[in-house]
Structure formats: C-alpha cells, structure tokens
Amino acid sequence: MSSGGGGGQQFRYTQTPSKVLHLRNLPWECAEEELVELCKPFGRIINTKSGVGANRNQAFVEFTDVNQAISMVSYFASSSEPAQIRGKTVYIQYSNRQEIINNKSPGETAGNVLLVTIEGVQASDVTIDVIHMVFSAFGYVHKIATFEKAAGFQALIQYTDADTASAAREALDGRSIPSYLLPEHVTSCCLRISFSAHKDLNIKFQSNRSRDYNNPYLPINYSAMDGTLQVFTFSENHEHSSISILSLLLFYMNLLFFSFDVLA
C-alpha cells in the first residue's frame, strides 16, 4: 500500500495490520462524520483524531477490530476506485499503533521536535539528506541536528508544530528507512521516535550533521585547515563531527541554488 499526500514523495513499507488506520490527503476541515462515513461500510469506528499534519489534512481512525481495518485496506488496495472524500483521493495505511491513546507518558507529550534513534546503523550510514527526505514527507522540516550517544545514532528534527511532528511519529515509529536509501551493507534499521523537550534547535553552522533549512546563508565553521572541519552540532550531549570540506561546500552551493529556485 503506498502512502503519501499533497504530491509529496511516496514510500512503501511492509506494514503490520492494526485496527488504527492513518488517512492522508483529506479535504480541508474534514469532519469526523466524513471519516466515519468513509469507514463505516467496513466496521464500527470507536475513536478518531483529525486535523493532523502541517496542512491539517491527515487523520487517524480506530476500528473495533483489526479485521475491519484489514478489510478496508484490502478493498481499496485492489479497487480501481480510490477512497475519496468530497471527490479528493484519500491515502490509507496501517498505523503502527494498536489504539488511539490520549494519555501521554514522559517522552510522549507532543511537541514540534522529534528525537529519532536510528537503530542498526552507524552515523556514516545515513546522510542528513536521507533523513530530510523521509521526514519531509509529512510536512516542512525547519531544522535537523544529528549526533551519537550511548543509545546510538540520533537526530533531532524540528517541524512547524506538534501536529505535524505527531503525524510523522505515528507513521514512522518502529519502521525502517527504505532500503534503497541505505548502503548495501545495512540489512535493516529501525526508527525509534519520541518527542523532545526542545522547541527551537540552535543550529549555528550548516554541515553534514546539522542543517537549518530556514537560513541557507548560515556560515561554514572553518575551525581546521587540514582538510577537515570540526563542526559543532546541536545535541543533547554536545558531540562533534568531522566532515569533508568538499562535501560541505557542495552542499552549501546546492542549498544556494535551491533558494534561488524558490525565489524565482
């Protein structure tokens, strides 16, 4: 089942069935009644969460039984007619959650910054561009900072608001980055995602380990003259990373070209 919305890049995941479904590309101000109307031929909806995502065009629906959710996903996966609300195609996929829970434990309180642990990889296996590509599918990513801790390779990802971050977490927590975006020697990886207490990441320099997509004119930190840079990346343990000057300059040039394209 392909997932996507709003013309963004779509990724394919092998999904475990759940009685909670994730719906995307919904029409503006889609009401709970419209969600129930779409789903009721397949079973009874006991909970919903709508208005999720950067454009408030995503939602979660919970059936009473997982077989009802499977029935809906299977039907539209094989049907020549897509799921629609008000004439707009709706993308449907299983959520990795088994129920919609309102009570939040520590680390579960929604915020606009996600803390992502990428299990099964080294820091050099996953580029910041791959992280940006995966998480941008759910909304505009303002900033990214990556670092290494005892828990493994981690990233802080800043969205506009908590709803967008929640949608990304709901869709990606427990899943893998698509294999075609990873080196051949990485057989599998797993994303473990929680909410960070941070609200606005302090990115001082553009680098292979930190990006501020709001300010492409941030300086490069020339702290060494031997062919490598020691670049400070915002992290919870203030790690440092050595990166190639050449790759950083190429990134910086691409970022400038991107900015000109946006302004044109």
LINJO-V793451 format. One record per helix or strand of 3 or more residues. SS is the DSSP state (a for helix, b for strand). FROM is the first residue (numbers start at 1). TO is the last residue. If there is no record, write none. Layout:
SS,FROM,TO
SS,FROM,TO
//
This chain:
b,20,24
a,32,42
b,45,52
b,58,63
a,66,78
b,91,94
b,113,119
a,123,125
a,128,138
b,141,149
b,152,159
a,162,172
a,179,181
b,190,195
b,210,212
b,228,232
b,240,244
a,245,263
//
